[in-house]
Amino acid sequence: MPGPVFRTEIKLSPSPWKIQHQDRLFCIGSCFAEHLHLRFKAGGFHSDCNPCGIVYNPISIGLQIRRILDGPAWNEQDLIHDRGLVHGLHHHGSFSSPRQEDCLSRMNDSLHEARDRFERMDVLILTLGTAIWYKHKASGQAVANCHKIPTSEFERGFMNVEEVVQSVESWLPELLKRRPGIKILLTVSPVRYLKEGFGDNSISKATLVLAADQLCRRNESIFYFPAYEILLDDLRDYRFYKEDMVHPNEQAVQYIWTCFQSTYFSKETRQIADEVSRLVEARSHRPLHPGSPEHKSFIEKMETRAKDLKFKYPCLNLE
């Protein structure tokens, strides 16, 4: 007789379409989008991620995508000044600078690169983090990042299901026009945003899940991957979280990635990605004696392995 079962495993059906190494991937959204992007890169895929930095709410994601598709360059109206620094209202703090010219230059360089990659994109991976958003009172703009500026300068908002759906469908037709046949993979970030409160976090995640269901029903180009459900309903244990008890740890992210691979990769694609990942991992090892004959021999061996892989699979991205 089978023994007792101590977890509820989510059964995932293989997708009718598959991601291949020749596809151009673009990840945008919360920190979970960054996790997926890094694993794509380690597996030899052509992947780009978050041209404005990590972004959580659907309004800001939509604003960024519309700006990439057909909007003007970022300008002074998209900036905020605070404590000697210039920040982008729609950008992560990594774009901030004491000089306005430097801040805008970084923002627009990233925008131009994103436009070029959007024109060649085959799969968009969209990770929604929260239905809660903040508006900068002085400018009236929704912000992607408050940059630790006093909360009194912002107004808090809470999107309902239809507003989340509308925010995605506001840019979807133009994207489908530019890239007919594109696939959009929608996920809800498994990270809980407890700074918003336990109750509001639960309502926020439920709103995003309901909106994702509606989007998939209404648009044949959109597909849902249950990263949120895998962590909360399958793993369901604090040993799969980091010390903050909020973010999934490496073991959890790797498990979700394995589920993703089994859903969207063919057996051959998965084997190739695993082979590339082993090469990337070997390359990342810190040598005990840099410059030694043994280290030089190791470098040559890795270069040979990379050339062999590239010759065997020309579409790989081994940068």
C-alpha positions in Angstrom: 0.0 0.0 0.0 1.2 3.5 -0.7 2.3 5.5 2.3 0.7 8.7 3.6 0.9 11.8 1.5 2.2 15.0 3.2 1.8 17.6 0.5 -0.6 18.5 -2.3 1.4 18.4 -5.6 0.1 20.6 -8.4 -0.2 18.6 -11.6 0.9 20.6 -14.6 0.0 19.6 -18.2 2.6 20.2 -20.9 2.0 23.3 -22.9 0.8 22.8 -26.5 3.6 25.2 -27.6 7.2 25.2 -26.4 9.9 27.7 -25.8 13.0 27.0 -27.9 16.6 28.4 -27.8 16.1 30.4 -31.0 13.2 32.3 -29.4 13.7 35.9 -28.1 12.4 36.2 -24.6 11.5 39.3 -22.6 10.7 39.2 -18.9 9.1 42.1 -17.1 7.6 42.5 -13.7 8.5 41.7 -10.1 11.7 40.1 -8.8 10.4 36.7 -9.8 10.7 37.9 -13.4 14.4 38.5 -12.6 14.7 34.9 -11.3 13.3 33.5 -14.5 15.5 35.7 -16.7 18.7 34.6 -14.9 17.8 30.9 -15.4 17.0 31.6 -19.1 20.4 33.2 -19.5 22.1 30.4 -17.7 20.4 27.9 -20.0 21.7 29.6 -23.2 18.5 31.4 -24.1 18.2 34.9 -25.6 16.5 36.8 -22.7 16.1 40.4 -21.6 14.5 41.7 -18.5 13.0 44.8 -16.9 14.4 47.8 -18.9 13.2 50.1 -16.1 14.2 47.8 -13.2 11.9 45.7 -11.1 8.3 46.7 -11.3 5.3 45.4 -9.4 1.9 46.8 -10.3 0.1 46.4 -13.6 -0.4 50.2 -14.1 3.4 50.8 -14.1 4.1 47.7 -16.2 1.5 48.9 -18.8 3.0 52.4 -18.8 6.5 51.1 -19.4 5.3 48.7 -22.2 3.4 51.5 -23.9 6.4 53.8 -23.7 8.5 51.0 -25.3 6.0 50.4 -28.1 5.2 53.9 -29.2 5.9 56.5 -26.5 8.3 59.5 -26.4 11.7 59.4 -24.7 11.7 59.8 -20.9 11.9 63.5 -20.0 12.0 65.9 -17.0 8.3 65.2 -16.3 9.2 61.6 -15.4 11.7 62.7 -12.7 11.5 63.5 -9.1 14.1 65.3 -7.0 14.8 64.3 -3.4 17.7 64.7 -1.0 20.2 65.6 -3.7 19.3 62.8 -6.1 17.2 62.6 -9.2 15.0 59.6 -9.5 12.8 58.2 -12.3 9.1 58.0 -11.3 8.9 54.8 -13.4 12.3 53.4 -12.7 14.3 51.5 -10.1 16.8 53.3 -7.9 19.7 51.9 -10.0 18.9 54.7 -12.5 19.0 57.5 -10.0 21.8 60.0 -10.1 22.9 63.4 -8.6 22.8 64.7 -12.1 19.6 65.0 -14.1 21.4 64.5 -17.4 23.0 61.2 -16.2 19.6 59.9 -14.9 17.8 60.7 -18.2 20.7 59.3 -20.3 20.5 55.9 -18.5 16.8 55.8 -18.7 16.7 56.5 -22.4 19.6 54.3 -23.3 17.7 51.4 -21.7 14.5 52.5 -23.5 16.2 52.3 -26.9 17.6 48.9 -26.2 14.2 47.6 -25.1 12.6 48.9 -28.2 15.0 47.0 -30.4 14.5 43.8 -28.5 10.7 44.2 -28.4 10.7 44.3 -32.2 12.2 40.8 -32.2 10.5 39.3 -29.3 8.7 35.9 -29.5 7.7 35.3 -25.8 6.8 38.0 -23.2 6.9 36.7 -19.6 4.8 39.1 -17.5 5.0 38.7 -13.7 2.4 40.7 -11.8 3.4 41.4 -8.2 0.6 43.5 -6.6 -2.7 45.2 -7.3 -1.7 48.0 -4.9 -0.2 51.1 -6.6 0.9 54.6 -5.6 0.3 57.9 -7.3 2.7 60.8 -6.9 0.4 63.7 -5.8 2.5 66.5 -7.3 2.8 65.0 -10.8 -0.4 62.9 -10.7 1.5 60.0 -12.1 1.5 56.3 -11.0 4.9 55.3 -9.8 6.9 52.1 -10.1 9.1 53.0 -7.1 8.6 55.5 -4.2 12.4 55.8 -3.7 12.0 56.0 0.1 10.4 59.4 -0.3 7.9 60.3 2.5 4.5 58.5 2.1 2.7 61.9 2.5 3.8 62.7 -1.1 1.9 59.7 -2.5 -1.7 58.5 -2.7 -2.4 54.7 -2.3 -4.7 52.9 -4.7 -6.1 49.4 -5.0 -7.0 48.0 -8.4 -10.0 45.8 -8.9 -10.1 42.8 -11.3 -11.4 44.7 -14.2 -8.9 47.5 -13.8 -6.0 44.9 -13.9 -7.5 43.4 -17.1 -7.9 46.8 -18.7 -4.4 47.8 -17.8 -3.1 44.7 -19.8 -5.5 45.1 -22.7 -4.6 48.8 -23.0 -1.3 47.8 -24.6 -2.0 44.2 -25.9 -3.6 45.1 -29.3 -0.5 47.2 -30.3 1.9 44.5 -29.2 -0.1 41.8 -31.2 -0.1 44.1 -34.2 3.7 44.5 -34.0 4.4 40.9 -33.1 1.7 38.6 -34.5 2.0 35.1 -33.1 3.7 36.3 -29.9 3.0 34.2 -26.8 2.5 36.0 -23.5 3.2 34.0 -20.3 1.4 35.5 -17.3 2.4 34.7 -13.8 1.6 36.1 -10.3 4.7 36.6 -8.1 4.8 34.2 -5.3 6.4 36.9 -3.0 4.0 38.1 -0.3 4.1 41.9 0.2 3.4 41.9 3.9 4.4 45.6 4.3 0.9 46.3 2.8 -0.7 44.1 5.5 -1.7 40.5 5.6 -5.3 41.1 4.6 -4.5 43.5 1.7 -1.8 41.2 0.4 -4.3 38.4 0.2 -6.9 40.5 -1.5 -4.2 41.8 -3.9 -3.0 38.4 -4.9 -6.6 37.1 -5.3 -7.3 40.1 -7.6 -4.3 39.3 -9.8 -5.2 35.6 -10.0 -8.8 36.4 -11.0 -7.6 39.0 -13.5 -5.1 36.5 -15.0 -7.9 34.0 -15.4 -10.0 36.5 -17.3 -7.1 37.6 -19.5 -6.4 34.0 -20.5 -10.1 33.4 -21.3 -10.4 36.6 -23.4 -7.1 36.4 -25.2 -5.8 33.3 -27.0 -2.2 34.7 -26.9 -2.0 34.7 -23.1 -1.2 31.7 -21.0 -0.9 31.3 -17.2 1.8 29.6 -15.2 0.9 29.1 -11.5 4.2 30.1 -9.8 2.2 31.7 -6.9 0.1 28.5 -6.4 3.1 26.2 -6.6 4.8 28.0 -3.7 1.7 28.5 -1.5 -0.2 25.3 -2.2 2.4 22.8 -3.2 5.6 23.6 -1.2 3.6 25.3 1.6 6.3 25.3 4.2 8.5 28.0 5.7 11.6 26.0 5.0 11.2 27.1 1.3 11.5 30.8 2.3 14.4 33.0 2.9 15.1 34.3 6.4 12.6 37.2 5.9 9.9 34.5 5.6 8.6 36.4 2.6 10.8 35.6 -0.4 11.2 32.1 -1.8 14.6 30.6 -1.2 16.9 29.1 -3.9 15.5 25.7 -3.4 11.9 26.9 -3.9 12.8 29.0 -7.0 14.6 26.0 -8.5 11.6 23.8 -7.9 9.3 26.3 -9.6 11.8 26.5 -12.5 11.8 22.7 -12.8 8.0 22.9 -13.0 8.3 25.6 -15.7 10.7 23.5 -17.7 8.5 20.5 -17.7 5.6 22.7 -18.9 7.2 24.8 -21.6 10.4 23.0 -22.7 10.6 20.0 -24.9 12.8 17.1 -23.8 15.5 18.2 -26.2 15.4 21.9 -25.1 15.6 20.9 -21.5 18.7 18.7 -22.2 20.4 21.5 -24.0 19.6 24.0 -21.3 21.0 21.6 -18.6 24.2 21.2 -20.7 24.7 24.9 -21.0 23.9 25.4 -17.3 26.6 23.0 -16.3 29.1 24.9 -18.5 28.0 28.2 -16.9 28.3 26.8 -13.4 31.8 25.5 -14.2 32.9 28.8 -15.6 31.7 30.6 -12.5 34.0 28.7 -10.1 36.6 30.9 -8.5 40.1 29.5 -9.1 42.3 28.7 -6.1 45.4 29.8 -8.0 44.5 32.3 -10.8 47.1 32.3 -13.6 48.5 28.9 -12.7 49.1 26.3 -15.5 46.2 24.3 -14.1 43.9 27.3 -14.2 45.0 28.2 -17.8 44.3 24.6 -18.8 40.8 24.8 -17.2 40.0 28.0 -19.1 41.1 26.4 -22.4 38.9 23.4 -21.6 35.9 25.6 -20.9 36.4 27.6 -24.1 36.6 24.3 -26.1 33.3 23.2 -24.5 31.7 26.5 -25.3 32.8 26.3 -29.0 31.6 22.7 -29.3 28.2 23.7 -27.9 27.9 26.7 -30.2 28.9 24.6 -33.2 26.3 21.9 -32.3 23.6 24.4 -31.4 24.3 27.7 -33.3 21.2 29.4 -31.8 22.6 29.4 -28.3 23.4 32.5 -26.4 26.6 31.9 -24.5 27.5 35.5 -23.7 
